[in-house]
Amino acid sequence: MLRVIFRPFLLISIFIFAACQVNIDWQEKLANSVDPVNSLQSDAISKTYTYEYWQVQKKNKSEAWKYARLFCNGHPEYPNCLTIEKINSN
């Protein structure tokens, strides 16, 4: 009887773990994608588009910086937008 109950629980647990792992991988890929503005939409902190990267973008008044400011102004809940807001306030 215990096997009958345990087997579905085990399968469901494995499925949930796998689904969470896929989401984490997808978020990290988005955070470090080739498009710096799209990376702002990720729940993972970008290792590619760092504070230093965005400082240079602000200094150069790049298109990416303009779009980043526009996006993050309406989406402060994204962790990569904290970097934009911090640089923008300096």
C-alpha positions in Angstrom: 0.0 0.0 0.0 2.8 2.4 0.8 4.4 1.8 -2.6 1.2 2.8 -4.3 1.0 6.1 -2.4 4.7 6.8 -2.6 5.2 6.3 -6.4 2.9 9.1 -7.5 4.3 11.4 -4.9 7.9 10.6 -6.2 6.9 11.2 -9.8 5.2 14.5 -9.0 8.2 15.6 -7.0 10.6 14.8 -9.9 8.3 16.7 -12.3 8.2 19.8 -10.1 12.0 19.8 -9.6 12.5 19.5 -13.3 10.1 22.3 -14.1 11.8 24.6 -11.6 15.2 23.8 -13.0 14.1 24.6 -16.6 12.7 28.0 -15.4 16.0 28.8 -13.6 18.0 27.9 -16.7 15.7 30.0 -18.9 15.9 33.0 -16.6 19.8 32.8 -16.6 19.8 32.6 -20.3 17.6 35.6 -20.6 19.7 37.6 -18.1 22.8 37.0 -20.2 21.3 37.0 -23.7 22.7 39.0 -26.6 20.2 41.8 -26.0 21.0 43.9 -22.9 17.5 45.4 -22.7 15.8 42.0 -22.9 18.0 40.8 -20.1 16.4 43.3 -17.8 13.2 41.2 -17.9 14.9 38.3 -16.2 14.4 37.3 -12.5 18.1 36.2 -12.5 20.9 38.7 -12.0 22.9 39.3 -15.2 26.6 38.4 -15.1 27.0 40.0 -18.6 25.3 43.3 -18.2 26.8 44.5 -14.9 26.8 47.8 -13.1 30.0 48.7 -15.0 28.4 47.9 -18.4 25.4 50.1 -17.7 27.6 52.9 -16.4 29.4 53.0 -19.8 26.0 52.9 -21.6 24.9 55.9 -19.6 28.1 57.8 -20.2 27.8 57.1 -23.9 24.1 57.9 -23.9 23.5 54.7 -25.9 20.2 53.5 -27.3 20.4 50.5 -24.9 20.6 53.0 -21.9 17.6 54.9 -23.1 15.5 51.8 -23.6 16.7 50.4 -20.2 15.6 53.5 -18.4 12.2 53.5 -20.1 11.7 49.8 -19.3 12.9 49.9 -15.7 10.9 53.0 -14.9 7.7 50.9 -15.2 9.2 47.6 -13.9 11.1 48.2 -10.7 10.3 44.6 -9.6 13.0 43.1 -11.8 16.4 42.7 -10.1 18.4 44.0 -13.0 16.4 47.2 -13.0 17.8 47.9 -9.5 21.2 48.5 -11.3 19.6 50.9 -13.8 17.8 52.8 -11.0 21.0 53.0 -9.0 23.0 54.4 -11.9 20.2 56.7 -13.0 20.0 58.3 -9.5 23.8 59.2 -9.6 
